[in-house]
Amino acid sequence: MEHKYSKLKKNTLKGEILISARNKYIELIANDFLIEQIIPIEYIDKQIQLVNLNNSTLIIDDTLRLKYITELLYKECIKGTSNLIATICL
């Protein structure tokens, strides 16, 4: 399925508030995903290792796991909400 991103032509207060709320929501939900282990820790660790193949001294902790989950959610949430936010801000 192809997604088109809608970019706001001008910054509006409404758009900035919606984007800020979306970003805060993503951070909160990512933290919940990590605490509740909705995505298995082993899977996250393996993905982090694959991304950092050349770094053999990498220590995987909750900060790296949270960063990975947040990046994943950012990609998907931005895809899903960009058109909606652009339409609301017209």
N, C-alpha and C positions, 0 to 999 in steps of 0.2 A: 504494500500500500504506500503510495507516494504522499508525502506531506509537503504542503507549501507553507513557508513561514511568512507571516504578515508582520511587516515592520512598521512601526509608527512613523509617520512622516514628520511629525512635530511632537515635542514632549509636552504632555499635558499633565496637570496635577492629578487628574483621575487615573491616567495611565501609570504615573509614577507610584501612586498609592496601590493600585492593583498589582503591579510588578513587585513592589516591596512586600505586600502581603503574600504573594505567591512564593517568593524566595524564603520568607520566614516560615511559611508552612512546610516547604521542602526541608528546611533544616530541622524542624521539629519532628516531622515524620521519619526522616533519616535516623534521628536519634532513637525513636521508638523502634524502628526496624532493627537497629543494632541491639538494643536492650532486650527485646522480645525474641531475637534471633529468627526473624521471619525469613531472612536469607541465611542459609547455613554458614557458620563461621568458616568451615573447611572450604566451601566454594569461594568465599570472599578472599581467603588467604591464597588459594590457588590462582585466582585471577590477578591478584596483586603481584604474585611471583612471576606470572607470565608477562605482565607489563614491564616488570623490572628485571628481566633476564640477566642483564649485564651487571647488576648490583648484587654481588654475592653476600655482602655484609648487611643486607636489609633486615631490620628487625620489625616484624609486623606486630603492631599494637592496636588498641582500640581507636586511636587517632587516625591511623591509616585506613582502618576498616570504615570508619565514619566518613572519611574523605571519599572513599570508593563508592559507598552507598549514595552519598550526596551527589556526586557527579552523575551516577546512573539516574537518579530521580530528576535532576536538573534537565537532562536530555529529554526524558519522556514528558515531564510536565510542561516544558517550554513548547514541545511539539503540540501538546494537547490544548494549551491555553493561548498561544500567540494570536491565532485568528480571532478568538473570542475577545481578547483584550483590545485588539485593533478595531474590531467592530464596535465595541462599547465606546471607544474613545473618538469615534468619528464625529 
